[in-house]
């Protein structure tokens, strides 16, 4: 990891802009902190209130588009993480776990490759040492608001 470059500077150099933290559509919070662990609620591929990718991957949506949708999910997660840390993303010590959900056809074989869109973003922002994580990726029959992808995550922070 390039630890000498602060996270916000790295994001700026990569042209990464965070969306507003999505407002929950049900009875939950975007994040919860317990000691040095932040649990981030699942985020769909929504950019400032607009779902960017709807439909079933493998039928309505191709792999590349779904990966971009997973990246949007991850951007929402980083926005929520920044909110939880009062903007101090340099306090992130480790991405512990990522969970990915892909609205896809029953025979779609590349669910893990879709969620790489989120994992890759975490690596870009935080570097490999911090961003390496355990992960689950599953295909599902439906997601909120017809979204194609949803991702959640757990981070260790200082």
HELIX and SHEET records of a PDB file:
HELIX    1   1 UNK A    7  UNK A   14  1                                   8    
HELIX    2   2 UNK A   63  UNK A   84  1                                  22    
HELIX    3   3 UNK A   89  UNK A   91  5                                   3    
HELIX    4   4 UNK A  111  UNK A  126  1                                  16    
HELIX    5   5 UNK A  128  UNK A  131  1                                   4    
HELIX    6   6 UNK A  144  UNK A  146  5                                   3    
SHEET    1   A 5 UNK A  31  UNK A  34  0                                        
SHEET    2   A 5 UNK A  37  UNK A  44 -1                                        
SHEET    3   A 5 UNK A 149  UNK A 157 -1                                        
SHEET    4   A 5 UNK A  92  UNK A 103 -1                                        
SHEET    5   A 5 UNK A 134  UNK A 140  1                                        
SHEET    1   B 2 UNK A  46  UNK A  47  0                                        
SHEET    2   B 2 UNK A  50  UNK A  51 -1                                        
END                                                                             
